[in-house]
């Protein structure tokens, strides 16, 4: 939601924040090649690992549910 369209007055803190954001927007740093390479490298190994992490999470959730049933915490009342 944009407060400007609602007609609400901005607080002094919001005005300062908008000023700082405008300064940052005007002088935005260019990303370096090293940053791009690091991000792509992270994405590649995380993409390869994700199915195993999802499966491990499902297994852990199933084991927790089974333990709750066995211990009586998950029994319907």
mmCIF file of the N, C-alpha and C atoms, coordinates in Angstrom:
data_MODEL
# 
_entry.id   MODEL 
# 
loop_
_atom_site.group_PDB 
_atom_site.id 
_atom_site.type_symbol 
_atom_site.label_atom_id 
_atom_site.label_alt_id 
_atom_site.label_comp_id 
_atom_site.label_asym_id 
_atom_site.label_entity_id 
_atom_site.label_seq_id 
_atom_site.pdbx_PDB_ins_code 
_atom_site.Cartn_x 
_atom_site.Cartn_y 
_atom_site.Cartn_z 
_atom_site.occupancy 
_atom_site.B_iso_or_equiv 
_atom_site.pdbx_formal_charge 
_atom_site.auth_seq_id 
_atom_site.auth_comp_id 
_atom_site.auth_asym_id 
_atom_site.auth_atom_id 
_atom_site.pdbx_PDB_model_num 
ATOM 1   N N  . UNK A 1 1  ? 0.823   -1.172  0.000   1.00 0.00 ? 1  UNK A N  1 
ATOM 2   C CA . UNK A 1 1  ? 0.000   0.000   0.000   1.00 0.00 ? 1  UNK A CA 1 
ATOM 3   C C  . UNK A 1 1  ? 0.872   1.242   0.000   1.00 0.00 ? 1  UNK A C  1 
ATOM 4   N N  . UNK A 1 2  ? 0.514   2.186   -0.785  1.00 0.00 ? 2  UNK A N  1 
ATOM 5   C CA . UNK A 1 2  ? 1.276   3.414   -0.872  1.00 0.00 ? 2  UNK A CA 1 
ATOM 6   C C  . UNK A 1 2  ? 0.576   4.486   -0.056  1.00 0.00 ? 2  UNK A C  1 
ATOM 7   N N  . UNK A 1 3  ? 1.260   4.985   0.948   1.00 0.00 ? 3  UNK A N  1 
ATOM 8   C CA . UNK A 1 3  ? 0.640   5.986   1.829   1.00 0.00 ? 3  UNK A CA 1 
ATOM 9   C C  . UNK A 1 3  ? 0.416   7.309   1.119   1.00 0.00 ? 3  UNK A C  1 
ATOM 10  N N  . UNK A 1 4  ? 1.171   7.565   0.063   1.00 0.00 ? 4  UNK A N  1 
ATOM 11  C CA . UNK A 1 4  ? 1.000   8.827   -0.654  1.00 0.00 ? 4  UNK A CA 1 
ATOM 12  C C  . UNK A 1 4  ? -0.378  8.913   -1.292  1.00 0.00 ? 4  UNK A C  1 
ATOM 13  N N  . UNK A 1 5  ? -0.913  7.798   -1.740  1.00 0.00 ? 5  UNK A N  1 
ATOM 14  C CA . UNK A 1 5  ? -2.218  7.809   -2.389  1.00 0.00 ? 5  UNK A CA 1 
ATOM 15  C C  . UNK A 1 5  ? -3.353  7.888   -1.380  1.00 0.00 ? 5  UNK A C  1 
ATOM 16  N N  . UNK A 1 6  ? -3.074  7.583   -0.118  1.00 0.00 ? 6  UNK A N  1 
ATOM 17  C CA . UNK A 1 6  ? -4.114  7.639   0.904   1.00 0.00 ? 6  UNK A CA 1 
ATOM 18  C C  . UNK A 1 6  ? -4.303  9.043   1.455   1.00 0.00 ? 6  UNK A C  1 
ATOM 19  N N  . UNK A 1 7  ? -3.340  9.923   1.218   1.00 0.00 ? 7  UNK A N  1 
ATOM 20  C CA . UNK A 1 7  ? -3.458  11.281  1.716   1.00 0.00 ? 7  UNK A CA 1 
ATOM 21  C C  . UNK A 1 7  ? -2.931  11.451  3.129   1.00 0.00 ? 7  UNK A C  1 
ATOM 22  N N  . UNK A 1 8  ? -2.333  10.420  3.717   1.00 0.00 ? 8  UNK A N  1 
ATOM 23  C CA . UNK A 1 8  ? -1.773  10.536  5.055   1.00 0.00 ? 8  UNK A CA 1 
ATOM 24  C C  . UNK A 1 8  ? -0.469  11.320  4.997   1.00 0.00 ? 8  UNK A C  1 
ATOM 25  N N  . UNK A 1 9  ? -0.258  12.144  6.002   1.00 0.00 ? 9  UNK A N  1 
ATOM 26  C CA . UNK A 1 9  ? 1.001   12.885  6.090   1.00 0.00 ? 9  UNK A CA 1 
ATOM 27  C C  . UNK A 1 9  ? 2.090   11.945  6.579   1.00 0.00 ? 9  UNK A C  1 
ATOM 28  N N  . UNK A 1 10 ? 3.269   12.088  6.019   1.00 0.00 ? 10 UNK A N  1 
ATOM 29  C CA . UNK A 1 10 ? 4.388   11.256  6.425   1.00 0.00 ? 10 UNK A CA 1 
ATOM 30  C C  . UNK A 1 10 ? 5.008   11.816  7.690   1.00 0.00 ? 10 UNK A C  1 
ATOM 31  N N  . UNK A 1 11 ? 5.453   10.912  8.550   1.00 0.00 ? 11 UNK A N  1 
ATOM 32  C CA . UNK A 1 11 ? 6.123   11.339  9.777   1.00 0.00 ? 11 UNK A CA 1 
ATOM 33  C C  . UNK A 1 11 ? 7.523   11.841  9.434   1.00 0.00 ? 11 UNK A C  1 
ATOM 34  N N  . UNK A 1 12 ? 8.165   12.564  10.346  1.00 0.00 ? 12 UNK A N  1 
ATOM 35  C CA . UNK A 1 12 ? 9.536   13.017  10.083  1.00 0.00 ? 12 UNK A CA 1 
ATOM 36  C C  . UNK A 1 12 ? 10.496  11.854  9.816   1.00 0.00 ? 12 UNK A C  1 
ATOM 37  N N  . UNK A 1 13 ? 10.312  10.742  10.517  1.00 0.00 ? 13 UNK A N  1 
ATOM 38  C CA . UNK A 1 13 ? 11.185  9.586   10.294  1.00 0.00 ? 13 UNK A CA 1 
ATOM 39  C C  . UNK A 1 13 ? 10.990  9.022   8.895   1.00 0.00 ? 13 UNK A C  1 
ATOM 40  N N  . UNK A 1 14 ? 9.752   8.975   8.435   1.00 0.00 ? 14 UNK A N  1 
ATOM 41  C CA . UNK A 1 14 ? 9.480   8.471   7.090   1.00 0.00 ? 14 UNK A CA 1 
ATOM 42  C C  . UNK A 1 14 ? 10.053  9.410   6.027   1.00 0.00 ? 14 UNK A C  1 
ATOM 43  N N  . UNK A 1 15 ? 9.963   10.700  6.274   1.00 0.00 ? 15 UNK A N  1 
ATOM 44  C CA . UNK A 1 15 ? 10.537  11.664  5.330   1.00 0.00 ? 15 UNK A CA 1 
ATOM 45  C C  . UNK A 1 15 ? 12.056  11.505  5.247   1.00 0.00 ? 15 UNK A C  1 
ATOM 46  N N  . UNK A 1 16 ? 12.719  11.316  6.404   1.00 0.00 ? 16 UNK A N  1 
ATOM 47  C CA . UNK A 1 16 ? 14.173  11.102  6.395   1.00 0.00 ? 16 UNK A CA 1 
ATOM 48  C C  . UNK A 1 16 ? 14.518  9.824   5.653   1.00 0.00 ? 16 UNK A C  1 
ATOM 49  N N  . UNK A 1 17 ? 13.727  8.769   5.885   1.00 0.00 ? 17 UNK A N  1 
ATOM 50  C CA . UNK A 1 17 ? 13.973  7.505   5.202   1.00 0.00 ? 17 UNK A CA 1 
ATOM 51  C C  . UNK A 1 17 ? 13.831  7.679   3.694   1.00 0.00 ? 17 UNK A C  1 
ATOM 52  N N  . UNK A 1 18 ? 12.801  8.346   3.254   1.00 0.00 ? 18 UNK A N  1 
ATOM 53  C CA . UNK A 1 18 ? 12.619  8.577   1.824   1.00 0.00 ? 18 UNK A CA 1 
ATOM 54  C C  . UNK A 1 18 ? 13.779  9.366   1.234   1.00 0.00 ? 18 UNK A C  1 
ATOM 55  N N  . UNK A 1 19 ? 14.276  10.350  1.979   1.00 0.00 ? 19 UNK A N  1 
ATOM 56  C CA . UNK A 1 19 ? 15.426  11.126  1.509   1.00 0.00 ? 19 UNK A CA 1 
ATOM 57  C C  . UNK A 1 19 ? 16.649  10.223  1.358   1.00 0.00 ? 19 UNK A C  1 
ATOM 58  N N  . UNK A 1 20 ? 16.919  9.389   2.367   1.00 0.00 ? 20 UNK A N  1 
ATOM 59  C CA . UNK A 1 20 ? 18.073  8.487   2.301   1.00 0.00 ? 20 UNK A CA 1 
ATOM 60  C C  . UNK A 1 20 ? 17.932  7.501   1.144   1.00 0.00 ? 20 UNK A C  1 
ATOM 61  N N  . UNK A 1 21 ? 16.741  6.994   0.921   1.00 0.00 ? 21 UNK A N  1 
ATOM 62  C CA . UNK A 1 21 ? 16.521  6.056   -0.183  1.00 0.00 ? 21 UNK A CA 1 
ATOM 63  C C  . UNK A 1 21 ? 16.714  6.731   -1.533  1.00 0.00 ? 21 UNK A C  1 
ATOM 64  N N  . UNK A 1 22 ? 16.310  7.992   -1.650  1.00 0.00 ? 22 UNK A N  1 
ATOM 65  C CA . UNK A 1 22 ? 16.513  8.718   -2.904  1.00 0.00 ? 22 UNK A CA 1 
ATOM 66  C C  . UNK A 1 22 ? 17.996  8.922   -3.172  1.00 0.00 ? 22 UNK A C  1 
ATOM 67  N N  . UNK A 1 23 ? 18.768  9.198   -2.133  1.00 0.00 ? 23 UNK A N  1 
ATOM 68  C CA . UNK A 1 23 ? 20.213  9.371   -2.290  1.00 0.00 ? 23 UNK A CA 1 
ATOM 69  C C  . UNK A 1 23 ? 20.833  8.055   -2.739  1.00 0.00 ? 23 UNK A C  1 
ATOM 70  N N  . UNK A 1 24 ? 20.429  6.965   -2.115  1.00 0.00 ? 24 UNK A N  1 
ATOM 71  C CA . UNK A 1 24 ? 20.957  5.655   -2.506  1.00 0.00 ? 24 UNK A CA 1 
ATOM 72  C C  . UNK A 1 24 ? 20.577  5.306   -3.938  1.00 0.00 ? 24 UNK A C  1 
ATOM 73  N N  . UNK A 1 25 ? 19.353  5.607   -4.314  1.00 0.00 ? 25 UNK A N  1 
ATOM 74  C CA . UNK A 1 25 ? 18.879  5.305   -5.657  1.00 0.00 ? 25 UNK A CA 1 
ATOM 75  C C  . UNK A 1 25 ? 19.659  6.094   -6.703  1.00 0.00 ? 25 UNK A C  1 
ATOM 76  N N  . UNK A 1 26 ? 20.007  7.317   -6.384  1.00 0.00 ? 26 UNK A N  1 
ATOM 77  C CA . UNK A 1 26 ? 20.724  8.169   -7.327  1.00 0.00 ? 26 UNK A CA 1 
ATOM 78  C C  . UNK A 1 26 ? 22.171  7.731   -7.505  1.00 0.00 ? 26 UNK A C  1 
ATOM 79  N N  . UNK A 1 27 ? 22.762  7.146   -6.469  1.00 0.00 ? 27 UNK A N  1 
ATOM 80  C CA . UNK A 1 27 ? 24.179  6.765   -6.517  1.00 0.00 ? 27 UNK A CA 1 
ATOM 81  C C  . UNK A 1 27 ? 24.318  5.267   -6.255  1.00 0.00 ? 27 UNK A C  1 
ATOM 82  N N  . UNK A 1 28 ? 23.584  4.464   -6.992  1.00 0.00 ? 28 UNK A N  1 
ATOM 83  C CA . UNK A 1 28 ? 23.618  3.010   -6.782  1.00 0.00 ? 28 UNK A CA 1 
ATOM 84  C C  . UNK A 1 28 ? 24.924  2.427   -7.311  1.00 0.00 ? 28 UNK A C  1 
ATOM 85  N N  . UNK A 1 29 ? 25.583  1.589   -6.508  1.00 0.00 ? 29 UNK A N  1 
ATOM 86  C CA . UNK A 1 29 ? 26.829  0.972   -6.974  1.00 0.00 ? 29 UNK A CA 1 
ATOM 87  C C  . UNK A 1 29 ? 26.542  -0.110  -8.016  1.00 0.00 ? 29 UNK A C  1 
ATOM 88  N N  . UNK A 1 30 ? 27.448  -0.262  -8.931  1.00 0.00 ? 30 UNK A N  1 
ATOM 89  C CA . UNK A 1 30 ? 27.321  -1.306  -9.945  1.00 0.00 ? 30 UNK A CA 1 
ATOM 90  C C  . UNK A 1 30 ? 27.817  -2.630  -9.366  1.00 0.00 ? 30 UNK A C  1 
ATOM 91  N N  . UNK A 1 31 ? 27.105  -3.717  -9.610  1.00 0.00 ? 31 UNK A N  1 
ATOM 92  C CA . UNK A 1 31 ? 27.582  -5.009  -9.108  1.00 0.00 ? 31 UNK A CA 1 
ATOM 93  C C  . UNK A 1 31 ? 28.867  -5.425  -9.820  1.00 0.00 ? 31 UNK A C  1 
ATOM 94  N N  . UNK A 1 32 ? 29.738  -6.064  -9.079  1.00 0.00 ? 32 UNK A N  1 
ATOM 95  C CA . UNK A 1 32 ? 31.012  -6.491  -9.649  1.00 0.00 ? 32 UNK A CA 1 
ATOM 96  C C  . UNK A 1 32 ? 30.866  -7.889  -10.243 1.00 0.00 ? 32 UNK A C  1 
ATOM 97  N N  . UNK A 1 33 ? 31.811  -8.246  -11.063 1.00 0.00 ? 33 UNK A N  1 
ATOM 98  C CA . UNK A 1 33 ? 31.827  -9.578  -11.669 1.00 0.00 ? 33 UNK A CA 1 
ATOM 99  C C  . UNK A 1 33 ? 31.988  -10.641 -10.584 1.00 0.00 ? 33 UNK A C  1 
ATOM 100 N N  . UNK A 1 34 ? 32.799  -10.336 -9.560  1.00 0.00 ? 34 UNK A N  1 
ATOM 101 C CA . UNK A 1 34 ? 33.016  -11.295 -8.484  1.00 0.00 ? 34 UNK A CA 1 
ATOM 102 C C  . UNK A 1 34 ? 31.725  -11.573 -7.722  1.00 0.00 ? 34 UNK A C  1 
ATOM 103 N N  . UNK A 1 35 ? 30.921  -10.532 -7.497  1.00 0.00 ? 35 UNK A N  1 
ATOM 104 C CA . UNK A 1 35 ? 29.656  -10.715 -6.802  1.00 0.00 ? 35 UNK A CA 1 
ATOM 105 C C  . UNK A 1 35 ? 28.722  -11.596 -7.622  1.00 0.00 ? 35 UNK A C  1 
ATOM 106 N N  . UNK A 1 36 ? 28.628  -11.328 -8.900  1.00 0.00 ? 36 UNK A N  1 
ATOM 107 C CA . UNK A 1 36 ? 27.772  -12.137 -9.769  1.00 0.00 ? 36 UNK A CA 1 
ATOM 108 C C  . UNK A 1 36 ? 28.216  -13.592 -9.778  1.00 0.00 ? 36 UNK A C  1 
ATOM 109 N N  . UNK A 1 37 ? 29.514  -13.815 -9.848  1.00 0.00 ? 37 UNK A N  1 
ATOM 110 C CA . UNK A 1 37 ? 30.035  -15.185 -9.853  1.00 0.00 ? 37 UNK A CA 1 
ATOM 111 C C  . UNK A 1 37 ? 29.741  -15.881 -8.528  1.00 0.00 ? 37 UNK A C  1 
ATOM 112 N N  . UNK A 1 38 ? 29.871  -15.168 -7.415  1.00 0.00 ? 38 UNK A N  1 
ATOM 113 C CA . UNK A 1 38 ? 29.595  -15.763 -6.106  1.00 0.00 ? 38 UNK A CA 1 
ATOM 114 C C  . UNK A 1 38 ? 28.123  -16.124 -5.954  1.00 0.00 ? 38 UNK A C  1 
ATOM 115 N N  . UNK A 1 39 ? 27.244  -15.233 -6.416  1.00 0.00 ? 39 UNK A N  1 
ATOM 116 C CA . UNK A 1 39 ? 25.808  -15.502 -6.318  1.00 0.00 ? 39 UNK A CA 1 
ATOM 117 C C  . UNK A 1 39 ? 25.433  -16.703 -7.183  1.00 0.00 ? 39 UNK A C  1 
ATOM 118 N N  . UNK A 1 40 ? 25.933  -16.738 -8.405  1.00 0.00 ? 40 UNK A N  1 
ATOM 119 C CA . UNK A 1 40 ? 25.625  -17.863 -9.284  1.00 0.00 ? 40 UNK A CA 1 
ATOM 120 C C  . UNK A 1 40 ? 26.181  -19.172 -8.734  1.00 0.00 ? 40 UNK A C  1 
ATOM 121 N N  . UNK A 1 41 ? 27.364  -19.132 -8.147  1.00 0.00 ? 41 UNK A N  1 
ATOM 122 C CA . UNK A 1 41 ? 27.929  -20.334 -7.550  1.00 0.00 ? 41 UNK A CA 1 
ATOM 123 C C  . UNK A 1 41 ? 27.081  -20.841 -6.402  1.00 0.00 ? 41 UNK A C  1 
ATOM 124 N N  . UNK A 1 42 ? 26.592  -19.933 -5.573  1.00 0.00 ? 42 UNK A N  1 
ATOM 125 C CA . UNK A 1 42 ? 25.721  -20.325 -4.461  1.00 0.00 ? 42 UNK A CA 1 
ATOM 126 C C  . UNK A 1 42 ? 24.419  -20.924 -4.969  1.00 0.00 ? 42 UNK A C  1 
ATOM 127 N N  . UNK A 1 43 ? 23.848  -20.300 -5.970  1.00 0.00 ? 43 UNK A N  1 
ATOM 128 C CA . UNK A 1 43 ? 22.589  -20.793 -6.526  1.00 0.00 ? 43 UNK A CA 1 
ATOM 129 C C  . UNK A 1 43 ? 22.769  -22.192 -7.095  1.00 0.00 ? 43 UNK A C  1 
ATOM 130 N N  . UNK A 1 44 ? 23.865  -22.436 -7.744  1.00 0.00 ? 44 UNK A N  1 
ATOM 131 C CA . UNK A 1 44 ? 24.079  -23.742 -8.379  1.00 0.00 ? 44 UNK A CA 1 
ATOM 132 C C  . UNK A 1 44 ? 24.179  -24.856 -7.354  1.00 0.00 ? 44 UNK A C  1 
ATOM 133 N N  . UNK A 1 45 ? 24.968  -24.671 -6.280  1.00 0.00 ? 45 UNK A N  1 
ATOM 134 C CA . UNK A 1 45 ? 25.075  -25.774 -5.336  1.00 0.00 ? 45 UNK A CA 1 
ATOM 135 C C  . UNK A 1 45 ? 23.818  -25.926 -4.500  1.00 0.00 ? 45 UNK A C  1 
ATOM 136 N N  . UNK A 1 46 ? 23.110  -24.808 -4.230  1.00 0.00 ? 46 UNK A N  1 
ATOM 137 C CA . UNK A 1 46 ? 21.866  -24.912 -3.471  1.00 0.00 ? 46 UNK A CA 1 
ATOM 138 C C  . UNK A 1 46 ? 20.782  -25.606 -4.284  1.00 0.00 ? 46 UNK A C  1 
ATOM 139 N N  . UNK A 1 47 ? 20.774  -25.372 -5.586  1.00 0.00 ? 47 UNK A N  1 
ATOM 140 C CA . UNK A 1 47 ? 19.795  -26.035 -6.447  1.00 0.00 ? 47 UNK A CA 1 
ATOM 141 C C  . UNK A 1 47 ? 20.031  -27.536 -6.458  1.00 0.00 ? 47 UNK A C  1 
ATOM 142 N N  . UNK A 1 48 ? 21.288  -27.953 -6.436  1.00 0.00 ? 48 UNK A N  1 
ATOM 143 C CA . UNK A 1 48 ? 21.607  -29.383 -6.428  1.00 0.00 ? 48 UNK A CA 1 
ATOM 144 C C  . UNK A 1 48 ? 21.260  -30.024 -5.093  1.00 0.00 ? 48 UNK A C  1 
ATOM 145 N N  . UNK A 1 49 ? 21.368  -29.293 -4.007  1.00 0.00 ? 49 UNK A N  1 
ATOM 146 C CA . UNK A 1 49 ? 21.146  -29.839 -2.679  1.00 0.00 ? 49 UNK A CA 1 
ATOM 147 C C  . UNK A 1 49 ? 19.681  -29.807 -2.255  1.00 0.00 ? 49 UNK A C  1 
ATOM 148 N N  . UNK A 1 50 ? 18.869  -28.941 -2.853  1.00 0.00 ? 50 UNK A N  1 
ATOM 149 C CA . UNK A 1 50 ? 17.490  -28.727 -2.417  1.00 0.00 ? 50 UNK A CA 1 
ATOM 150 C C  . UNK A 1 50 ? 16.635  -29.985 -2.367  1.00 0.00 ? 50 UNK A C  1 
ATOM 151 N N  . UNK A 1 51 ? 16.636  -30.866 -3.384  1.00 0.00 ? 51 UNK A N  1 
ATOM 152 C CA . UNK A 1 51 ? 15.770  -32.046 -3.284  1.00 0.00 ? 51 UNK A CA 1 
ATOM 153 C C  . UNK A 1 51 ? 16.101  -32.934 -2.079  1.00 0.00 ? 51 UNK A C  1 
ATOM 154 N N  . UNK A 1 52 ? 17.373  -33.024 -1.740  1.00 0.00 ? 52 UNK A N  1 
ATOM 155 C CA . UNK A 1 52 ? 17.768  -33.843 -0.598  1.00 0.00 ? 52 UNK A CA 1 
ATOM 156 C C  . UNK A 1 52 ? 17.329  -33.204 0.716   1.00 0.00 ? 52 UNK A C  1 
ATOM 157 N N  . UNK A 1 53 ? 17.409  -31.881 0.783   1.00 0.00 ? 53 UNK A N  1 
ATOM 158 C CA . UNK A 1 53 ? 16.957  -31.189 1.987   1.00 0.00 ? 53 UNK A CA 1 
ATOM 159 C C  . UNK A 1 53 ? 15.440  -31.284 2.150   1.00 0.00 ? 53 UNK A C  1 
ATOM 160 N N  . UNK A 1 54 ? 14.714  -31.188 1.063   1.00 0.00 ? 54 UNK A N  1 
ATOM 161 C CA . UNK A 1 54 ? 13.254  -31.312 1.123   1.00 0.00 ? 54 UNK A CA 1 
ATOM 162 C C  . UNK A 1 54 ? 12.872  -32.719 1.572   1.00 0.00 ? 54 UNK A C  1 
ATOM 163 N N  . UNK A 1 55 ? 13.541  -33.724 1.030   1.00 0.00 ? 55 UNK A N  1 
ATOM 164 C CA . UNK A 1 55 ? 13.264  -35.106 1.423   1.00 0.00 ? 55 UNK A CA 1 
ATOM 165 C C  . UNK A 1 55 ? 13.612  -35.335 2.890   1.00 0.00 ? 55 UNK A C  1 
ATOM 166 N N  . UNK A 1 56 ? 14.724  -34.781 3.337   1.00 0.00 ? 56 UNK A N  1 
ATOM 167 C CA . UNK A 1 56 ? 15.111  -34.921 4.746   1.00 0.00 ? 56 UNK A CA 1 
ATOM 168 C C  . UNK A 1 56 ? 14.092  -34.249 5.659   1.00 0.00 ? 56 UNK A C  1 
ATOM 169 N N  . UNK A 1 57 ? 13.587  -33.099 5.248   1.00 0.00 ? 57 UNK A N  1 
ATOM 170 C CA . UNK A 1 57 ? 12.564  -32.410 6.026   1.00 0.00 ? 57 UNK A CA 1 
ATOM 171 C C  . UNK A 1 57 ? 11.278  -33.213 6.102   1.00 0.00 ? 57 UNK A C  1 
ATOM 172 N N  . UNK A 1 58 ? 10.889  -33.814 4.993   1.00 0.00 ? 58 UNK A N  1 
ATOM 173 C CA . UNK A 1 58 ? 9.695   -34.663 4.993   1.00 0.00 ? 58 UNK A CA 1 
ATOM 174 C C  . UNK A 1 58 ? 9.873   -35.880 5.880   1.00 0.00 ? 58 UNK A C  1 
ATOM 175 N N  . UNK A 1 59 ? 11.046  -36.483 5.824   1.00 0.00 ? 59 UNK A N  1 
ATOM 176 C CA . UNK A 1 59 ? 11.338  -37.633 6.678   1.00 0.00 ? 59 UNK A CA 1 
ATOM 177 C C  . UNK A 1 59 ? 11.304  -37.236 8.145   1.00 0.00 ? 59 UNK A C  1 
ATOM 178 N N  . UNK A 1 60 ? 11.915  -36.110 8.486   1.00 0.00 ? 60 UNK A N  1 
ATOM 179 C CA . UNK A 1 60 ? 11.914  -35.637 9.874   1.00 0.00 ? 60 UNK A CA 1 
ATOM 180 C C  . UNK A 1 60 ? 10.490  -35.341 10.353  1.00 0.00 ? 60 UNK A C  1 
ATOM 181 N N  . UNK A 1 61 ? 9.667   -34.745 9.514   1.00 0.00 ? 61 UNK A N  1 
ATOM 182 C CA . UNK A 1 61 ? 8.281   -34.455 9.890   1.00 0.00 ? 61 UNK A CA 1 
ATOM 183 C C  . UNK A 1 61 ? 7.508   -35.753 10.098  1.00 0.00 ? 61 UNK A C  1 
ATOM 184 N N  . UNK A 1 62 ? 7.740   -36.731 9.228   1.00 0.00 ? 62 UNK A N  1 
ATOM 185 C CA . UNK A 1 62 ? 7.076   -38.021 9.389   1.00 0.00 ? 62 UNK A CA 1 
ATOM 186 C C  . UNK A 1 62 ? 7.504   -38.731 10.658  1.00 0.00 ? 62 UNK A C  1 
ATOM 187 N N  . UNK A 1 63 ? 8.790   -38.689 10.955  1.00 0.00 ? 63 UNK A N  1 
ATOM 188 C CA . UNK A 1 63 ? 9.278   -39.319 12.190  1.00 0.00 ? 63 UNK A CA 1 
ATOM 189 C C  . UNK A 1 63 ? 8.725   -38.616 13.425  1.00 0.00 ? 63 UNK A C  1 
ATOM 190 N N  . UNK A 1 64 ? 8.633   -37.300 13.380  1.00 0.00 ? 64 UNK A N  1 
ATOM 191 C CA . UNK A 1 64 ? 8.074   -36.553 14.507  1.00 0.00 ? 64 UNK A CA 1 
ATOM 192 C C  . UNK A 1 64 ? 6.598   -36.884 14.701  1.00 0.00 ? 64 UNK A C  1 
ATOM 193 N N  . UNK A 1 65 ? 5.852   -37.009 13.609  1.00 0.00 ? 65 UNK A N  1 
ATOM 194 C CA . UNK A 1 65 ? 4.436   -37.363 13.710  1.00 0.00 ? 65 UNK A CA 1 
ATOM 195 C C  . UNK A 1 65 ? 4.275   -38.781 14.250  1.00 0.00 ? 65 UNK A C  1 
ATOM 196 N N  . UNK A 1 66 ? 5.113   -39.692 13.781  1.00 0.00 ? 66 UNK A N  1 
ATOM 197 C CA . UNK A 1 66 ? 5.043   -41.078 14.274  1.00 0.00 ? 66 UNK A CA 1 
ATOM 198 C C  . UNK A 1 66 ? 5.394   -41.142 15.752  1.00 0.00 ? 66 UNK A C  1 
ATOM 199 N N  . UNK A 1 67 ? 6.413   -40.419 16.169  1.00 0.00 ? 67 UNK A N  1 
ATOM 200 C CA . UNK A 1 67 ? 6.793   -40.405 17.578  1.00 0.00 ? 67 UNK A CA 1 
ATOM 201 C C  . UNK A 1 67 ? 5.675   -39.821 18.430  1.00 0.00 ? 67 UNK A C  1 
ATOM 202 N N  . UNK A 1 68 ? 4.993   -38.805 17.928  1.00 0.00 ? 68 UNK A N  1 
ATOM 203 C CA . UNK A 1 68 ? 3.887   -38.215 18.669  1.00 0.00 ? 68 UNK A CA 1 
ATOM 204 C C  . UNK A 1 68 ? 2.749   -39.210 18.836  1.00 0.00 ? 68 UNK A C  1 
ATOM 205 N N  . UNK A 1 69 ? 2.481   -39.989 17.795  1.00 0.00 ? 69 UNK A N  1 
ATOM 206 C CA . UNK A 1 69 ? 1.415   -40.996 17.880  1.00 0.00 ? 69 UNK A CA 1 
ATOM 207 C C  . UNK A 1 69 ? 1.813   -42.096 18.851  1.00 0.00 ? 69 UNK A C  1 
ATOM 208 N N  . UNK A 1 70 ? 3.051   -42.569 18.748  1.00 0.00 ? 70 UNK A N  1 
ATOM 209 C CA . UNK A 1 70 ? 3.517   -43.648 19.627  1.00 0.00 ? 70 UNK A CA 1 
ATOM 210 C C  . UNK A 1 70 ? 3.520   -43.197 21.081  1.00 0.00 ? 70 UNK A C  1 
ATOM 211 N N  . UNK A 1 71 ? 3.918   -41.971 21.328  1.00 0.00 ? 71 UNK A N  1 
ATOM 212 C CA . UNK A 1 71 ? 3.988   -41.468 22.690  1.00 0.00 ? 71 UNK A CA 1 
ATOM 213 C C  . UNK A 1 71 ? 2.650   -40.959 23.205  1.00 0.00 ? 71 UNK A C  1 
ATOM 214 N N  . UNK A 1 72 ? 1.659   -40.918 22.350  1.00 0.00 ? 72 UNK A N  1 
ATOM 215 C CA . UNK A 1 72 ? 0.329   -40.517 22.762  1.00 0.00 ? 72 UNK A CA 1 
ATOM 216 C C  . UNK A 1 72 ? 0.049   -39.036 22.661  1.00 0.00 ? 72 UNK A C  1 
ATOM 217 N N  . UNK A 1 73 ? 1.011   -38.273 22.245  1.00 0.00 ? 73 UNK A N  1 
ATOM 218 C CA . UNK A 1 73 ? 0.796   -36.827 22.141  1.00 0.00 ? 73 UNK A CA 1 
ATOM 219 C C  . UNK A 1 73 ? -0.058  -36.473 20.945  1.00 0.00 ? 73 UNK A C  1 
ATOM 220 N N  . UNK A 1 74 ? -0.038  -37.311 19.930  1.00 0.00 ? 74 UNK A N  1 
ATOM 221 C CA . UNK A 1 74 ? -0.791  -37.009 18.725  1.00 0.00 ? 74 UNK A CA 1 
ATOM 222 C C  . UNK A 1 74 ? -2.080  -37.806 18.604  1.00 0.00 ? 74 UNK A C  1 
ATOM 223 N N  . UNK A 1 75 ? -2.475  -38.486 19.674  1.00 0.00 ? 75 UNK A N  1 
ATOM 224 C CA . UNK A 1 75 ? -3.693  -39.313 19.627  1.00 0.00 ? 75 UNK A CA 1 
ATOM 225 C C  . UNK A 1 75 ? -4.923  -38.414 19.617  1.00 0.00 ? 75 UNK A C  1 
ATOM 226 N N  . UNK A 1 76 ? -5.891  -38.724 18.755  1.00 0.00 ? 76 UNK A N  1 
ATOM 227 C CA . UNK A 1 76 ? -7.131  -37.934 18.751  1.00 0.00 ? 76 UNK A CA 1 
ATOM 228 C C  . UNK A 1 76 ? -7.907  -38.139 20.043  1.00 0.00 ? 76 UNK A C  1 
ATOM 229 N N  . UNK A 1 77 ? -8.613  -37.114 20.469  1.00 0.00 ? 77 UNK A N  1 
ATOM 230 C CA . UNK A 1 77 ? -9.380  -37.212 21.725  1.00 0.00 ? 77 UNK A CA 1 
ATOM 231 C C  . UNK A 1 77 ? -10.843 -37.273 21.451  1.00 0.00 ? 77 UNK A C  1 
# 
